[in-house]
Amino acid sequence: MLKILTYIVMVITSFYLLYFVVMAIGIFKKKKEKVLVDKKNNFAVIIAARNEEAVIANLIKSLKKQNYPKEHYEIYVIVNNCTDNTLEVAKNAGAKIIECKQKVKSKGEVLKYTFNKLKSNDEIDAYVIFDADNVVHREFLNKMNDSINYGYEVVQGFRDTKNICDNWLSTSYAILYYLQSLFINKSRFNFGMSSFLNGTGFMVKKETIDRYGYDPKTITEDIEYTAICAINGIKIAFNENAITYDEQVTDF
């Protein structure tokens, strides 16, 4: 009986290993893109923030240094349930403030509130979502603009780490996201399949949100919206040159 169970485990493990072998091939595959339109799209940069006074200014500062026309993007900080000076710090850093005045229990509900708030703004072409503790590469919006012009509606950027060497836990999380970017997002995208969203540093076109709505039921709103995209036949693209430097946890 033990021998049979061992063989079963070996077979399952072999299939798991085979998946990574196939996906490894996709990492080196070159994907050719065709420009469908040549346009500078208008972005609404969305940052959900709850008690983020220590880090929010760094993100806003990096966003204001984007190598992208300033007239084509606005930075919105959505403050909710704050008991610190997040609002004042974000406002002084140059962001527009949206106060979430209804009761929310998750980031997904904050995003839903924001999308409804901005729904009537026809000047917005796409939303870009970040976590408050991120720092963004100066070419991020340029690269996302390219992806829109290639015809993609939803795009995940590369999730890098700004504190990889803090301790073993932050290093482990960094490795996890590198593996996701390479073996899942990049490989799948190069094979013509859909990538998936992982919480921050992603873009979704406003017309896509308006068409299908945004009403998350879980606290993992990124995975949930990935499933919604799959249900509606929307292929999530991956742009490895649109880089977000995320801050990983250092304790439990």
GIKA-V735875 format. One record per residue. RES is the residue in one letter. SS is DSSP state (@ for helix, = for strand, . for the rest). PHI is phi in radians with two decimals (none if undefined). D_LAST is the distance of its C-alpha to the last C-alpha in Angstrom with 2 decimals. Layout:
res=(RES,RES)
ss=(SS,SS)
phi=(PHI,PHI)
d_last=(D_LAST,D_LAST)
This chain:
res=(M,L,K,I,L,T,Y,I,V,M,V,I,T,S,F,Y,L,L,Y,F,V,V,M,A,I,G,I,F,K,K,K,K,E,K,V,L,V,D,K,K,N,N,F,A,V,I,I,A,A,R,N,E,E,A,V,I,A,N,L,I,K,S,L,K,K,Q,N,Y,P,K,E,H,Y,E,I,Y,V,I,V,N,N,C,T,D,N,T,L,E,V,A,K,N,A,G,A,K,I,I,E,C,K,Q,K,V,K,S,K,G,E,V,L,K,Y,T,F,N,K,L,K,S,N,D,E,I,D,A,Y,V,I,F,D,A,D,N,V,V,H,R,E,F,L,N,K,M,N,D,S,I,N,Y,G,Y,E,V,V,Q,G,F,R,D,T,K,N,I,C,D,N,W,L,S,T,S,Y,A,I,L,Y,Y,L,Q,S,L,F,I,N,K,S,R,F,N,F,G,M,S,S,F,L,N,G,T,G,F,M,V,K,K,E,T,I,D,R,Y,G,Y,D,P,K,T,I,T,E,D,I,E,Y,T,A,I,C,A,I,N,G,I,K,I,A,F,N,E,N,A,I,T,Y,D,E,Q,V,T,D,F)
ss=(.,@,@,@,@,@,@,@,@,@,@,@,@,@,@,@,@,@,@,@,@,@,@,@,@,@,@,.,.,.,.,.,.,.,.,.,.,.,.,.,.,.,=,=,=,=,=,=,=,.,.,.,.,.,.,@,@,@,@,@,@,@,@,@,.,.,.,.,.,@,@,@,=,=,=,=,=,=,=,.,.,.,.,.,.,@,@,@,@,@,@,@,@,.,.,=,=,=,=,.,.,.,.,.,.,.,@,@,@,@,@,@,@,@,@,@,@,@,.,.,.,.,.,.,.,=,=,=,=,=,=,.,.,.,=,=,.,.,.,@,@,@,@,@,@,@,@,@,@,.,.,.,.,=,=,=,=,=,=,=,=,.,.,.,.,.,.,@,@,@,@,@,@,@,@,@,@,@,@,@,@,@,@,@,@,@,@,@,@,@,.,.,.,.,.,.,.,.,.,.,.,=,=,=,=,@,@,@,@,@,@,@,.,.,.,.,.,.,.,.,@,@,@,@,@,@,@,@,@,@,@,.,.,.,.,=,=,=,=,=,=,=,=,=,=,=,.,.,.,.,.,.)
phi=(none,-1.10,-1.12,-1.12,-1.09,-1.10,-1.11,-1.08,-1.09,-1.12,-1.13,-1.06,-1.10,-1.12,-1.12,-1.11,-1.16,-1.05,-0.99,-1.19,-1.13,-1.12,-1.11,-1.09,-1.12,-1.14,-1.07,-1.67,-1.29,-1.63,-1.92,-1.57,-1.95,-2.06,-1.27,-1.60,-2.43,-2.10,-2.56,-1.62,-1.34,-1.64,-1.86,-1.86,-1.51,-1.88,-2.24,-1.39,-2.38,-2.29,0.94,-2.09,-1.08,-1.33,-2.20,-1.05,-1.14,-1.11,-1.14,-1.06,-1.04,-1.19,-1.22,-1.27,-1.68,-1.06,-1.45,-2.62,-0.94,-1.07,-1.31,-1.88,-2.70,-2.20,-1.82,-2.01,-1.84,-1.77,-1.56,-2.54,0.97,-1.41,-2.08,-2.12,-1.79,-0.98,-1.04,-1.14,-1.13,-1.14,-1.14,-1.15,-1.38,1.92,-1.58,-1.43,-1.90,-2.09,-1.57,-1.41,-1.70,-1.88,-1.27,-2.25,-2.03,-2.72,-1.07,-1.03,-1.22,-1.15,-1.13,-1.03,-1.02,-1.19,-1.06,-1.16,-1.15,-1.70,-1.03,-1.42,-1.46,-1.33,-1.39,-1.41,-1.67,-2.71,-1.81,-2.14,-1.98,-2.29,-1.48,-1.14,-1.62,-1.46,-2.28,-2.06,-1.08,-1.15,-1.69,-0.96,-1.15,-1.04,-1.21,-1.18,-1.09,-1.04,-1.09,-1.09,-1.20,-1.42,1.86,-1.56,-1.67,-2.30,-2.42,-1.72,-1.57,-1.43,-1.69,-1.62,-2.23,-1.66,-2.27,-1.08,-1.73,-1.08,-2.85,-1.11,-1.27,-1.14,-1.13,-1.12,-1.12,-1.05,-1.08,-0.98,-1.26,-1.12,-1.12,-1.06,-1.10,-1.42,-1.45,-1.91,-1.20,-1.16,-1.08,-1.07,-1.10,-1.15,-1.48,1.51,-1.76,-1.57,-1.44,-2.46,-1.48,-2.26,1.72,-2.58,1.15,-2.24,-2.19,-2.43,-1.17,-1.08,-1.16,-1.24,-1.10,-1.12,-1.32,-1.83,1.35,-2.60,-2.51,-1.16,-1.89,-2.10,-1.48,-1.76,-1.13,-1.19,-1.17,-1.10,-1.23,-1.04,-1.15,-1.08,-1.07,-1.09,-1.05,-1.67,1.27,-1.65,-1.49,-1.46,-1.52,-2.25,-2.10,-1.24,-1.66,-1.67,-1.82,-2.04,-1.73,-1.68,-1.75,-1.62,-1.21,-2.10,-2.69,-1.57)
d_last=(39.27,36.51,38.28,38.35,34.63,34.03,36.26,34.52,31.09,32.77,34.37,31.19,29.40,32.46,32.35,28.68,29.71,32.79,30.80,29.01,32.42,34.00,31.23,31.54,35.15,34.21,32.27,35.64,37.69,39.19,39.25,42.16,41.82,44.78,44.92,46.19,46.41,46.34,44.69,42.37,40.20,38.90,35.12,33.18,29.80,27.35,24.21,22.44,21.06,19.49,19.00,18.96,21.58,19.82,19.81,22.35,25.37,24.29,24.16,27.48,29.04,28.31,29.68,32.78,33.44,33.68,36.74,37.90,40.61,39.29,41.56,39.80,36.33,34.84,31.35,30.15,27.20,26.57,25.27,24.08,23.03,22.62,22.88,23.01,25.50,24.19,27.63,29.64,27.64,27.84,31.49,32.40,30.84,33.26,31.51,33.11,31.39,31.14,30.04,28.65,30.61,29.88,27.05,24.30,21.15,19.72,20.20,22.80,24.85,24.85,26.17,28.74,29.90,30.28,32.18,34.53,35.03,36.02,37.93,41.31,40.75,42.84,42.30,38.76,38.73,35.02,31.56,28.81,25.23,22.49,19.11,19.58,17.50,19.71,22.72,25.59,28.21,31.63,33.15,30.67,33.09,36.00,34.41,33.47,37.03,38.32,36.41,37.96,41.33,40.87,40.72,37.05,35.69,31.93,30.32,26.85,26.46,24.71,21.01,20.58,17.83,18.53,15.87,16.05,16.61,13.91,12.19,11.89,8.80,10.77,13.81,12.79,12.21,15.49,17.27,16.31,17.88,20.78,21.55,21.53,23.83,26.15,26.42,26.06,26.98,29.49,31.03,31.50,32.90,35.30,36.50,37.33,34.59,31.97,28.59,25.65,23.65,19.99,19.29,20.65,23.69,26.07,29.54,31.51,35.15,36.12,38.89,36.47,34.40,37.73,39.13,36.39,34.50,30.79,29.56,26.06,25.37,21.73,18.42,18.59,21.67,21.82,22.21,24.54,26.70,26.86,28.40,30.73,31.93,32.68,34.58,36.67,37.38,35.55,34.52,31.35,32.16,30.03,30.83,29.27,30.90,29.22,26.15,23.08,20.71,17.25,14.34,11.19,7.63,7.15,3.79,0.00)
